[in-house]
């Protein structure tokens, strides 16, 4: 009897810890374009892989970047367990790339939602500072249905050219966090288009408001950087996709997910059905996107 009670208590502890964990991700999915299709990296073949990757890793909430409206619809169809927040950056409706927040509908309830543009003028579509493109940030205020805890989530895609735009976007994010969030927990995800050596990154990481999950995780698993350019042989230590959190979260695990898949080369198609022919087939290594996704397992601090 005593042994059963001990086992029951241990089970309760495991269940309690699991409920306190939140699995978070960020993933630049690469926009749907014809040039990628010509290179063998078309959206129609990448989408099923991405959907399986996300589902297998069981993200509770995750930010995505470069998502066009047709891609958004494809993802929602493939992963009905998720709802989303966000609008197209070009018109505040469906035009241009989204920076959407996907959330598991069975786990999280949306209490508030919105977006703003990364610019001096935050309430309508426009380029900010020296940016090459219109850039947007999506935000949501969530209630965790397992724990009843509430948190804020911001997701963005910073400009790839404008140094001033990235720096000022970091300052804008910190300003919005202070305005919106009070003492509530905060998560910030995105493609920041800079690694850990740049000013716009340091403004966030050293702000005292947010921390880089890679730096503070109990375990960090990062065998590569986050940008791969669809090149399976590339290697970098630079991370341009980040997950930041406020101090109300403990970071249990951090990982860069370097999943790949294979496509059969057209000139080596199998001419027979016997097992001996399988070894003669040649495959190309493919990535689901030109970025690797980032995953963090968080725990609410007591």
N, C-alpha and C positions, 0 to 999 in steps of 0.2 A: 504493500500500500504506500509506504513512504517513497519507494522508488517511483511509483506512478505519479505521486504528487510532485516530485522533483522534475520529472519529465514534462509534466503539465506546466509547471512554472517556467521551465526553459522554453517551452513552446510559446507561452504568452510573451516572454521577453523578445523572442524572434519576431513574432507578429507585430509587437509594439514598435520595434526598431524599423521594420519594413514599412509600417504606416507613416513613420516620421520621415522617411526618405522621399525625395523628389528627384526624378530623373529628367535632366534638362539637356537640351542640345542646341547647336547652331549649325546651319548647313547652307552654304551658297550652292544652289542647285544648277547654276548655269542656264541662262535664258535659252529658249527654244529658237534656234536659227538654222538657216539652210546650210551655211558653211560647215557646221558641225556634222550635219547629216552626210555631206560629201566625204568627210574624214572618218566616217564610221562611228560617230558619237551622237547620233540623232536622239532626240528626246523620246521618240516612241520606243526605242530599245532601252533607254536609261531609266525611264519612269518606273517600270515594274521592279527593277533592281533597287532603286531608291525606296520604293514603297515597302519592299521586303526588309531592307536594311533598317528603316525607321521602326517598322512593326516589331522586328526581332529584338531591337534594342529597347523597345518599350518606353519611348520617351513620353513623359507626362505632359511636357510643354516644351516647345522648341521654336526657335526663330529661323526663318529661311530668307534668302536673298535672291534677287534676279528672277523672281517668279512672275511670268506673264499670265494673263487671265486664263488662257487655255490650259496652261500648266497647273494653275490653281484648281481648275475644274477636274483635271485628270487625277490629281492627288486626292481630292476629296472623294472621288468615285472609288479610287483604289483603297483608300483608308477611311471608311465611314465612321470609324471610332473617333475621328478628330473633327472639331469645329475650328474656325479660324477668325482672326481679326485682321483688318487691313484694307487698304485701297491702293489703286494704281497711282504712282507718283506723278504722272504727267498731268492728270486732270482731277485727282481726288476721287475718282470713280473706278473705272476699269482700264484706263489707258496707261500704258507703260508698265515698268516693273513694280511689283509689290515687294514690301518687306514684311511678310505676314507672320503672325504668331499662330501656330497650331497648338491646340490644347485638347487633351483627352476629355471628352464630354462626360464620361462616367466618374471622373476624378475631380474636375475643376468647374466652378461656376463663375461666369463673368459678372462682376459687379459694376465695373465701369470700363469704357474703352475709348480710344481716340488715336489721333496721330498729329504730327506736326512736321513741317519741312525744316531741313537743316539749312537754315538761312537766317539772314537778318529779319526776314519777314516770314514768320513761322506758320501763318494761317492760310496760305494759298500756294499753289505750285510755282516755284521760282528757283533759280540757281542762287546759291549763297556764295559770297566772297569770290574766290578765284576758282570755284568748282567748274568742272567740265560738263557735269550733268546735274539735273534736278535730283535731289536726294531727300528721302523721307524717313521718319522714325515712327513706328507703330507702338502703342502701349496698351496695356490692359491691367486692370486690378482684379485679382482672382481670390476666390475662397476655395480652400482645399476641403473637399467634402469628407475626406478621411479624418482630418485633424481639426477642422474648423478654423485653421489658421489662414490669415490673409496675407497676400504679397503682391507687389507690383512687378510687372515684366515689361521691359523695353527691348525693342529689336530694330536694328538699323543697318544701312549699308553706306559707309562713308565714301567720299569721292576718291577716285583713283589717281587724280592729277593734282588737285588743289591742296597744297601744303597748308595754306592759311585756312582753307575750308575745313580740313580735318582738325586743325588745332581749335578753331572756333566751334566746331561741332562738338568736340569734347567738352568745352566750357558750357555750351548750351545744354548738353545732356545733364551735366552736374547741376546746372541751374534748375532744370525741370524736375530732377529728382528731389531737390530740396523744396521746391514749390509744391509738388504733388504729394510726396510720400510720407512726410513727417518721420516718425520712428518705425514705420512699417518695413518689413524686409523687402529688398529690391534685387532683381536679377536683370542684367543687361547683356544681351547677346548681339552678335553681328559680324559682318565682314568689315574690318576697320582699315583695310588696305595698307596697314603698316605692321611691322613686327615690334618686338619689345624694346627696340633701340630708339624709337622716335618720340618726339615731344608729345604728340597727340595721345599716344599710348600712356606715357608717363603721367600726363595730367589726370588720367582716370585711375591708374594703378597706384599712384602716390597721393590720391586726393584725401584719404582718410574716410571717404564715403563708400568707395567701392574697392574690391580687391580682385586680383586675377586668380581664378580658380586653379590654374596650372601651378602657380607659385605656392599656394597654401594647402593643396590637397594632401591628404594622408598618403596617397599613392598617385603619382602621375605617370601615365603610360603614353609616351610620345616618341615613336621611332622615326617620325618624319615631321616636316612642317605641314601646314594646312593647304598650301597651294601646289598643285601638281601639273597644271597645264595639259592635262590628258596624256602626260608622259609617264609611263610606268617605270622608267629608269631614273627619274629625277629624285634628288635628295636635297633637302634643305633643313636647317634648324629653325628657320624663321616661321613664326606663327602670325598670320594676319587675320585669322578668325578667332575671336576670344569670347569667353564667358566671364563676366564680372559679377560679383555678388556683394551685398552688404554684410556687415558683421553678425547679422542675426542668423546667418547660415554657417554651418560647419561643412567643409568640403571633404567628403569621404573618398571619392575617386574622381580622377580626371583622365580622359583618354582621347587621342586622335585616332579615328577609325579608318584604317587604310585598306578597306575592302576593295577587291577587284573582281572582275568577272571575265569570261572568255567568249570570243566570237570566232567561229570557224572561218578560216581563210577560204576565199572562193576558189582559189586555184588548187586546193588540196582536199576537195570534197570527197567523201567516202564513196568508192565505186562498188563496194560490196557490203554484205551484211555480216560477214564472219568476224570474229573477235580479232583475228590477225590484222584486219584492215584498220582497226581503231588506232593502233600505234603509229600509223603512217599519216594521220591527220595532224594538221598544224593549226594552232589557234593564236589569235592576237589577244594580248592582255589589255583590258579596258577598265577605265574608272567610271563610276556612276556620274561623276561631275568633275570639273577641273579644280575643285576644292575637295578636301577631305572633311567629313563632318567631325564636330567636336562634341564630346559627351561629358557631362559632370553629374555625379550622384551627390546630392546635397542632403543634409540633415538639419532640421530646425534646431536651433540652439534652445536650451532650456531657459 
